[in-house]
Amino acid sequence: MTLQTLVDKEIFTSLYLPEHTDTEITVPFCCDLLSIAMSRAPAGCAWVTVMANMNTLAVAALTDCACVILAEGTSFDEACLNKAREQGIPVFSTTLPIFEAALKVWEEISQP
């Protein structure tokens, strides 16, 4: 599944998308503890979190996440969105709880 799939299916609200949306999403990853995410988030994951701050973007860049999905109605402020644009990190948001958002990603990845 690619970022474009999430856009086309309108599963989440896109806050920032780079020009190229053909990045593959390999697995959902749920974590709100940045130190754990930094050591365990797999490259290519859709990281689902409620942590909407600059450190989240730093971890996303370090771990090479495919995108960040801010759950439970959280959102980045303008400074964070500018940093996401600067670093080319795709960001989505949703009002869904973390688990349900990750499940949506999993269901899309698991479809034949």
C-alpha positions as CSV (number, residue, x, y, z in Angstrom):
1,M,0.0,0.0,0.0
2,T,1.2,3.5,-0.8
3,L,0.6,6.9,0.7
4,Q,-1.6,7.6,-2.4
5,T,-3.9,4.7,-1.2
6,L,-4.5,6.6,2.0
7,V,-5.2,9.8,0.1
8,D,-7.5,8.1,-2.5
9,K,-9.5,6.2,0.1
10,E,-9.8,9.3,2.3
11,I,-9.2,7.3,5.4
12,F,-7.3,10.1,7.1
13,T,-7.1,13.9,6.6
14,S,-3.8,14.8,5.0
15,L,-2.0,17.7,6.7
16,Y,1.1,17.5,4.5
17,L,2.0,15.3,1.5
18,P,5.1,15.5,-0.5
19,E,4.9,15.6,-4.3
20,H,5.6,11.9,-4.6
21,T,3.0,9.8,-2.9
22,D,4.3,6.4,-4.1
23,T,6.1,5.7,-0.9
24,E,5.2,2.1,0.3
25,I,3.7,1.7,3.8
26,T,4.8,-1.7,5.1
27,V,3.2,-1.9,8.6
28,P,1.4,0.3,11.1
29,F,3.3,1.2,14.3
30,C,1.7,2.5,17.4
31,C,3.7,4.2,20.1
32,D,3.6,7.4,22.1
33,L,6.9,7.0,23.9
34,L,9.5,8.7,21.7
35,S,12.5,6.7,23.0
36,I,10.7,3.4,22.2
37,A,9.6,4.6,18.8
38,M,13.2,5.7,18.1
39,S,14.5,2.2,18.7
40,R,11.7,0.1,17.3
41,A,9.7,1.9,14.6
42,P,10.4,0.0,11.4
43,A,11.4,1.8,8.2
44,G,8.4,2.3,6.0
45,C,5.9,2.2,8.8
46,A,2.8,4.4,9.3
47,W,3.5,5.7,12.8
48,V,0.3,6.3,14.7
49,T,0.7,8.5,17.7
50,V,-0.9,11.4,19.7
51,M,2.5,13.0,20.2
52,A,2.2,16.2,18.1
53,N,5.5,17.9,18.6
54,M,8.9,18.6,16.9
55,N,10.5,15.6,18.6
56,T,8.0,13.3,16.8
57,L,9.2,14.6,13.5
58,A,12.8,14.1,14.5
59,V,12.1,10.5,15.4
60,A,10.1,10.0,12.1
61,A,13.0,11.2,10.1
62,L,15.5,9.1,12.1
63,T,13.5,5.9,11.7
64,D,12.5,6.6,8.1
65,C,8.8,6.2,8.7
66,A,6.6,6.4,5.6
67,C,4.3,8.8,7.4
68,V,3.0,10.0,10.7
69,I,-0.7,9.7,11.6
70,L,-1.8,11.9,14.4
71,A,-4.7,10.2,16.2
72,E,-7.4,11.2,18.6
73,G,-7.8,14.6,17.1
74,T,-4.3,15.8,17.7
75,S,-2.6,18.0,15.2
76,F,0.7,19.7,14.6
77,D,1.0,23.5,15.1
78,E,2.2,25.6,12.1
79,A,5.8,25.4,13.1
80,C,5.7,21.6,13.2
81,L,3.9,21.5,9.8
82,N,6.5,23.7,8.3
83,K,9.2,21.3,9.7
84,A,7.3,18.3,8.2
85,R,7.3,20.1,4.8
86,E,11.0,21.0,5.2
87,Q,11.9,17.4,6.0
88,G,9.4,15.8,3.5
89,I,7.6,13.8,6.2
90,P,4.0,13.0,5.2
91,V,1.5,13.8,8.0
92,F,-2.1,12.7,8.3
93,S,-4.6,13.2,11.1
94,T,-7.7,11.5,12.4
95,T,-10.2,11.6,15.3
96,L,-9.9,7.8,15.6
97,P,-8.2,6.3,18.6
98,I,-4.7,5.0,18.0
99,F,-5.6,1.3,17.7
100,E,-8.5,1.9,15.3
101,A,-6.3,4.2,13.1
102,A,-3.6,1.5,13.0
103,L,-6.2,-1.1,12.2
104,K,-7.4,0.9,9.2
105,V,-3.8,0.9,7.9
106,W,-3.5,-2.8,8.6
107,E,-6.7,-3.6,6.8
108,E,-5.5,-1.7,3.7
109,I,-2.1,-3.4,3.7
110,S,-3.7,-6.8,4.1
111,Q,-6.0,-6.5,1.2
112,P,-5.0,-8.7,-1.7
